[in-house]
Amino acid sequence: MATKVFMEALSPTMEEGRLVKWLKNEGDAVKTGDPLAEVETDKAIMELVARGDGVLRKRLANEGDAKPVGALVAVIAAPNENIDALVAGASTPTQPAPAPTPSASVATAPVTAAPPPAAAPAPAAPSTIPAPAGDGEPTRSSPLARRLARENGLDLSGIRGSGPAGRIIKRDIDAAMATGGAGAGVPTAAASREGDFRDVPLTQIRKTIARRLAESLGPVPTFYLTAEFDLERVAEMRAAMAQTGDEFKVSFNDIILKAVATALSLHPECNAHWMGDKIRYFNRVHLGMAVAIEDGLITPVIFDAHRKSLRQLGAESRDLAKRARERKLTPPEYTGSTFSVSNLGMFGIDQFTAIINPPEAGILAVGAVEEKPIAERGQVVIRKRLRVTMSCDHRVIDGATGAKFLQTLRRMLENPLMLVF
């Protein structure tokens, strides 16, 4: 009996997927669980797997095509089975396919189970694309591709990418090296040029960011609270910890995350979701951590952050950030946050406002740690200072409520020994 291959919901928020690459050709024998194609979701590149045994008789989507969840993209059947009716009905709307969850990271394992309901990731700022093209336009490229290009003396502007939205990836560098560095790459139809501009189709993650921006900025009544903290003692504690060994080194961001998680455990009124007909207050702190990736931003979650030591939290945040940039996170790792933190301090931004990730009631925007002259006991001294801005959903958090949370956060950061107990 023929098996229909649908575009599956490979992440909790996926509404359509872009077929990046077919892994099986028509006529290939397949078994249940075999990877059929790589699909770009709104957060990662995942594998679409076979749900039956037989032969891949017909592929109904081309590489680069975006298909809604539930669309028929292929047919698996016995070699001599008549599939004309299935192929003819491919354009007929179908019911959405079940939403399985990948059992492993990007493009590595079959999909096996349904994802738990959870909060969707936050929208945020665009990623940086550092490699300039020869005509002044930016060239999209992965970090690995840029490193390989530097090591082999290749000009990225002469290489056409085969990744999402025409991004240059490792196989394009390998192809360019195979042709003597000519930079032929793998042709892509993702971008079309006309005159002095270039149109690039939206990636799935950029579509999701755009939708989430509209969901947050429109209906959420947001107000902002900004505070400046003294981080001189935090700097002293970091230096002392580093002197005891590399295993005790922590970053300013690690300490800030720990302080936020601890403060939220003391202020559950800020660790909350707006549920429409009720407010849900959480007893556990699941801290979302915004991470910039090639095509946008993703928010991996540190679960039970308030219960973890500073060292544990730092190690987990670095691991999550690394795998987020490699697009190797699974849906359970970037859903379910109760409050989020976005830090642009490493980019030299001293202050900004972040957009709330519904249904969360707040997000903290963290700027750079800077040395500033301040007045202290009638003298001008230089101190390390940090500015933060808290975006609050006024339906859940009142001004005084948010201010009390920031007061507690100030005590934590200006007396950081409180964070080690």
Secondary structure as UniProt FT lines:
FT   STRAND          3..6
FT   TURN            12..13
FT   STRAND          16..22
FT   TURN            26..27
FT   STRAND          29..30
FT   TURN            32..33
FT   STRAND          35..40
FT   STRAND          45..49
FT   STRAND          54..59
FT   TURN            63..64
FT   STRAND          66..68
FT   TURN            69..70
FT   STRAND          72..77
FT   TURN            79..80
FT   HELIX           84..88
FT   HELIX           89..91
FT   STRAND          101..102
FT   TURN            106..108
FT   STRAND          111..113
FT   STRAND          131..132
FT   TURN            134..135
FT   STRAND          138..139
FT   HELIX           143..152
FT   HELIX           156..158
FT   HELIX           164..166
FT   HELIX           170..178
FT   TURN            179..180
FT   STRAND          192..194
FT   TURN            195..196
FT   STRAND          197..199
FT   HELIX           204..217
FT   TURN            218..219
FT   STRAND          222..230
FT   HELIX           232..243
FT   HELIX           246..248
FT   HELIX           252..266
FT   TURN            268..270
FT   STRAND          272..274
FT   STRAND          279..281
FT   STRAND          287..289
FT   STRAND          291..293
FT   TURN            294..295
FT   STRAND          296..298
FT   STRAND          301..302
FT   TURN            303..304
FT   HELIX           305..307
FT   HELIX           310..325
FT   TURN            326..327
FT   HELIX           331..333
FT   STRAND          339..343
FT   HELIX           345..347
FT   TURN            358..359
FT   STRAND          362..376
FT   TURN            377..378
FT   STRAND          379..393
FT   TURN            394..396
FT   HELIX           399..414
FT   HELIX           416..420
//
